[in-house]
Amino acid sequence: MDNFLDMVKSRRSVRTFDGNGVKAEDVDTLKAFAENITNPYGIDIIYDFLEAKKNNLSSPVISGEKFYITAKVKAGKYSEEAYGYSFEALLIKAHEIGLGTVWIGGTMPREKFEEAAKVSEGEIMPCVSPIGTVADKMSIKEGLMRKGVKADKRFKFEELFFDGSFENAVDENKAREMGLADAFEAVRLAPSAVNKQPWRIVVQGNCAHFYEKKDKGFDNGVYDLQKVDIGIAMYHFEQQLISEGRKGQFEVSDPGIKMPADVEYITTYKFD
Ligand SMILES: Cc1cc2nc3c(=O)[nH]c(=O)nc-3n(C[C@H](O)[C@H](O)[C@H](O)COP(=O)(O)O)c2cc1C
């Protein structure tokens, strides 16, 4: 992958497919890639590649899809962040080989998907994604859905990123001075549930502390969908730095920075 940010900029959620299905070689490529995905928590994610018709799978917001990827994980601490990180790696790979995807965590008949993916006691399957070739034209319902969640809008840099404390916002110019503009942009353009963009980052020297700004209605007591969003953001941030030839690692080590209401510390990326 050359510049990760270019990949992120050309991605969008795809809900209208051309009805032609997915070539067997593309499924094989994704299966092989999935086997080697790791995440900072060392938590296993189990993927399945399921034909829609054979398994009676559909979603009211999707049309023309022939294939779904399901992903499940053992419930536990950090399982959602690990899940977001790893499943996003697979969905970005699908985008790289020319396939459309969309994270689906709510708008699906969950029981049918959980049965098809054989989700057992103690496991969770927060999301699934269709895969396929993007249709030439978006369906009307896809257009409406994008409008409804303002899918093409994102918060400004200074609403998401901070230097030293939550009181010291970082705008795009400052981010450039800090050498983090593209990594931040890769986070800003990430997908998130209902486009709520719950990621917040506070930088302290060579540490980027990741926080979750919680909205109501995303934590069902078993898992928190916005922690999946944070996992996705972690993947985007790290991959952009890697594509710039830099490196680092995630470590849970709360710096104790004073947090606004409804904010939770998640993890820290220490980079060169
Ligand atoms: C964890 C997660 C769950 C999502 N669940 C749904 C869903 O149930 N239905 C849907 O149509 N889109 C879903 N989305 C897609 C978001 O609506 C989409 O990412 C957001 O609106 C931004 O649009 P974009 O991905 O095209 O940039 C989900 C995204 C994430 C990350």
The ligand as an ORCA input file, in Angstrom:
! r2SCAN-3c Opt
* xyz 0 1
  C     -19.414      0.398     13.644
  C     -20.236      0.915     12.487
  C     -21.566      0.541     12.342
  C     -22.323      0.996     11.246
  N     -23.622      0.556     11.093
  C     -24.321      0.907      9.987
  C     -25.615      0.362      9.764
  O     -26.160     -0.402     10.560
  N     -26.253      0.704      8.613
  C     -25.698      1.532      7.684
  O     -26.327      1.781      6.655
  N     -24.457      2.084      7.865
  C     -23.761      1.778      8.989
  N     -22.495      2.292      9.183
  C     -21.883      3.165      8.177
  C     -21.867      4.647      8.622
  O     -23.174      5.170      8.537
  C     -20.885      5.440      7.733
  O     -19.588      4.971      7.943
  C     -20.926      6.940      8.013
  O     -22.193      7.469      7.720
  C     -19.886      7.725      7.184
  O     -20.076      7.500      5.801
  P     -18.886      6.927      4.913
  O     -18.510      5.567      5.486
  O     -19.454      6.809      3.515
  O     -17.738      7.879      5.000
  C     -21.735      1.876     10.283
  C     -20.399      2.251     10.444
  C     -19.654      1.784     11.512
  C     -18.215      2.170     11.621
*
